[in-house]
């Protein structure tokens, strides 16, 4: 049973998958921190101050919280850009 499990781990590269998953989670946390602590205060705070809003997620029209969508979009674009450069740097062929 143990040999089968080790063969499974080796065949499907489960350990590398776990490592990449952990790296992906940490990159996501880093990007969220960059958005919340760097980009929003430097670039978006003047706009938010004019709109009299403290946080991006407070932007809304009636019950639609479009500030959360904009924040998530910025987060996604930064992660996608980091992944693009990382894959391009490693020159990993996509299957």
N, C-alpha and C positions, 0 to 999 in steps of 0.2 A: 504494500500500500504506500509506503514512504517513497519507494523508488518511482512509482507511478506519479506521485505528487511532484517529485523533483523533475521528472521528465516533462510533466505538464508545464511547470514553471519555466523550464528551459525552452520548450517548443514554442510557447506563446509569448516569450519575453515578458513575463508578468512582472518581474522585478524591475526591469527598465521602464515598463509602463507605470508602475507605482512611483518610481523616481521622477518621471516626467510629470505625473499628476501632482506630486508635491511641489515641483518647481513651478508648474502652472498656477497652483494656488498662491504661492508666494509672489509670483509676478503680478497676479491679480490684486493682491494686498498692496504691493508696492505702487501699482498704478492708481489704486483707490486713494492711497495716501498722497500721491503726487497731485491728483485732481483736487482732493479736499484741502490740502495744506499748501500747495504751491500755485497751481493754475487758477483756482477760484479766487484766492486772495489777491494775486497779482493782476490778473486780467479781468476777471468777472466782478470783483468787488465794486469798481466804479459804476458799473451798469446796475448792479444790485442796489447800491446806495441811492442812485437816481430813482429806482423803482420802489424804494423804501422797503426792501426785503432783506432780512438777515441771512437766510440760507437759500440755496438754489432750489431745494425741494419745496419751498414755500410758494414758489411761483405757481399760480393757478388761475384758471378762468372758471368761475362758478365751482363746480365739483371736479373739474379735470385738472390734475396735477401735472402740467406739462414740464415743470421744472425737474421732476424725477426722470422724465423721459430724456430731456436734454442732458442731464447729468450722466445717465446710463449710456447715452450715445457717445458722449465725450470719452467715457471710460472704455467703451468697446473700441472706438477708433484708436486710442492710444495702445491698447493691448494688441489689436490687429497690426499696428505699425511695428511694435516691438517683435511680434512673432514673424512678420515679414522680413525684417532685417536679420533676425536670428537665423531663419531658414536660408535666406540668401547668403549669409556669412558662412554657414556650414555647407551650403550647396547640397542640401539633402534632396535626392530625387523623390518626387511624390509618386506613389503607385496608384 
